[in-house]
Every structure is written in structure tokens, then in C-alpha cells.
């Protein structure tokens, strides 16, 4: 609690004096004009700008009539992190083969990971492990029969077309590190398929100097020992495969066709010295609760979530060093606020209780949502659903929705039914190799057994709208140009918020809680059985 009081002092923005949205065409846009302004300095988790943003959201939750849902009667749930900084100037990486050492330039050739603890030194053989997917129960296991003890594993993003996009994403993000650590490997080098990259390599370089973070609680960390981590520029990846009998171009062709990849030893070994500094920080989730009214169902909670953090202040692009995060994800937080106010304005009591959570640490690996999902401020077993908004991109009129997780649970059915009632249809994931299913906060709830979806305005394949989204990812995603000057369709955003309000109302008032589909892989995480479809 002490850290939260300190945060309020840093913010210097008491709830009663919180800035109000300017009068605009859309109240939703008014919140974004505040949260994405220079005054909030990009809302980096743990920064004064983030604390100021958290205090602003708490003020808006209070104005919407939400009850404090954080620690000790406040709107804040304190979350502790370890912040990791890689000293790139004093770190070095090289390939070694036959007594010849080839240095790899940090930046142009590769970037070093900062989310998990790096070893001070590593010297190890390299082995190519295909996609690195460990799903023996689904009939696919790149780890089978491989001796990885003491080795650094090289993997290429993607997966075979025999696995669903959700399953490939889950295996890559969650099953891979567990299998890697269990196999005794000492590190991983990730290769990206250029066709699935969100942003070009020069922007990746610009972002690589940012601090990484992990949760301070050891049980919630990805690895339980130091693990070397790096990503290699696809244009430099061929050097890894020299003399192996395979080429990176050959492997990319297989990945583009979603075919299985071979696994084989690589000729070079890797040596590295990684200089890092670590410090402890705290940064809160912001939690408000609208209590339900049904005598029985009010003890169940529907979570509505959106991450509040962004990337802070970093490498300037086009003269701007503030990474404003207007669409990513002040937009989602603005929808949280406006949905809460919409419920109050509607005056219709809901049967189940609603928990609104503005989350920290999403950009650092879904950390704030992991902390909340594992240690919620309401009874964990009573959370029945999560509806998440992250970078939902109302760049064009709302006609189609992407509902990530749609086919996994009856919550997806509800999302589709409400969309149809409003004249929208839902589309499948258009880019499964981007792993977006596991790259936002609903995934933290899925891993605790809670049926969850993430919502996004979507364009049809090959349409001008799809090109608008691709251009946004290329030129604005994780750059300072995700700012207040970009074109946004305010009517689309308001329509999205109306859809969210209708979906939330249906889920909150439904006689039965959402349940997993009988064939869903993810129902295994429901340890109580209450959310498992029979």
C-alpha cells in the first residue's frame, strides 16, 4: 500500500482533481487525448507517467460509480517486478567454428532479450529445433528424441497446418520454455519469418534498448534459472546454417507452406558475454467493480480488461521520442471507462458482478494480467469470463469483428451472436503465424481456466481495410507515430463500445456461466471443472 501512496504523490493528480476529457465528437477519444499526450510520457510500467495514467483511470472508475477493487479499499492492486536492462555496449556475441570466430553485431545482426535473466557468459553448441513446438498430446513434438543438454536451441516462428493457430501460439509461448528448461538447454535464438513480422528490423533495433521485466514472484517467472535469449535479423540468419546441408531460405519455404521442419545440429557454436543490471520496481493494476444484483449470480465475476501501459520514452523516430500508445492501448482503456459509464447510464442492473481491470506490464510479457489472474482481488474460482481489448483498431467502419478464442468456448458463441444481432460478422484469425492469440491479456486468464476472448475491428482479406491495418502495423505499431494525429474512425469506435456493452450485458445476465467447448485444448486449465463443457 505504501508504494501506491507514493505513486499518488508522484502523479500529483488527486482523484477529485483528475483532468476531464475535452469535449470531442467521442467521449472515448477524449480519454485517449489525455492518456496518449506527452504529459503521460508513454506510460511505461513503473514510470511516473504510468502512475499518473493509473490515477487518471482510477478517477474515471470512481466517476462511473465503480467500487474500489484493489488492495485495502483502493483502486490499485500493487504488482512487483524486476526490471532488467541489457548493457548492449558491453555485451558481445559471436559464432565459433573450426577455431574461427565471427562476431555478431548487437543491433544490426541480433538483439538480446531482456525479459528473463540472462547468464553472464555462455558457450554452447547450436541445434536447430524446427518450430520448437512441444505438443505430444496433439501428435507434434519437435523436442522428441533430441539431446539438448548444454545447448542453445535455434527455432523459427510458425508451425504446421495440422495445428490450430491458437494451439501453435500456446505451444510457442508457454510449452516451449517449460520443455526447454526441462531438457537442460542453456538458451534460445529465435528466427522470425519476414512474412510474419509486425515491424521491420530497424524498428526492432530501436526498441531493443528498452528495459525488460519479469514478475518478482519466482513462481510466476518463465524460467527458474538464467537462460540465454537472442533474436537474429532474418537477413543475417543464413550464417547459422552454413555447412549444415540446409539453408534458411529452404526452411522459410517450408514454414510459408506450414509444413513440418527438420531438426539438426548446426556447425557453429555460440559464445556470448551479456552485461545486465536489475532493479526492483512496483506498478499497479487499476481495478473497479460493479457489483451484481442477483442473490446467487452476484458472487460470480466477469472481467473486462485492457492494458494501460505502453513503451515510455525511447529512440526518436521522425523527431518524436514519446511512444504515445494511442491505439495500443489507450483505446482499450478508454473503452473500459466508457463501458462502465454506459452501464451506469443504462440504469439496468446486471446479475453478475463486473470487474474492470486496467493492466500494467502487458508490453513486458502479459505480466500484470498474469499477476491478477493468478492472484485476483476477487475469489479466483468465481471469475467466469474475461473480455479483453487490445489495439482494437477502429480505423474504418465496423462491419466485421475478429474474436480471438471464438471457437474455444461458449463465450465465443455469445460474442458471435451479439455481433450478428448488430449486423456484424466474425472472421477467423487472418495471420495465425503472428501469434496474436497469446500476445494479449486474455491469454493470462485462459491459462487459469477462464473462458476468454479478445475483440478487434477487422477488415476482409484483400480489402482496403486490411491494407490499412497492415500499414498501421508497419508504420505506427510500437512507434511514436501511434499518436493523436493518426486518422481514427470515431463512429467505428463508438459502435465497438456499444457492441462491447451489449456483449457484457448478455454474459452478465445469462443463466449459465460460459464453458469451454468439449474439444477445446484449453479446457485442461480449468482445474475446478466449473467451466468445462460436458
Secondary structure, 3 states (H helix, E strand, C coil): CHHHHHHHHHHCCCHHHCCCCCCCCCHHHHHHHHHCCHHHHHHECCCHHHHHHHHHHHHHHHHCCCEECCHHHCCEECCEEEEEEECHHHCEEEEEECCEEEEECECCCEEECCCCCCCCEEEEEEEECCCCCEEHHHCEECCCCCCCCCCEEEEECCCCCCCCHHHHHHHHHHHHHHHHHHCCCCEEEEECCHHHCCCCHHHHHHHHCCCEEEECCHHHCCCCCCCEEEEECHHHHHHHHCCCCCCHHHHHHHHHCCCCCCCEEEEEEEEEECCEEEEEEECCEEEEEECCCCCCHHHCEEEEEEECCECEEEEEECCEEEECCHHHHHHHHHHHHHHHHHHHHHCCCCCCEEEEEEECCHHHCCHHHHHHHHCCCCCHHHEEEEEEECCCCCCCCCCEEEEECCCCEHHHHHHHHHHHHCCCEEECCCCHHHCHHHCCCHHHHHCCCCCEEEEEEECCCCCHHHHHHHHHHHHCCCCCCCCCCCCCCHHHHHHHHHHHHHHHHHHHHCCCCCCECCCCHHHHHCCCCCCECC
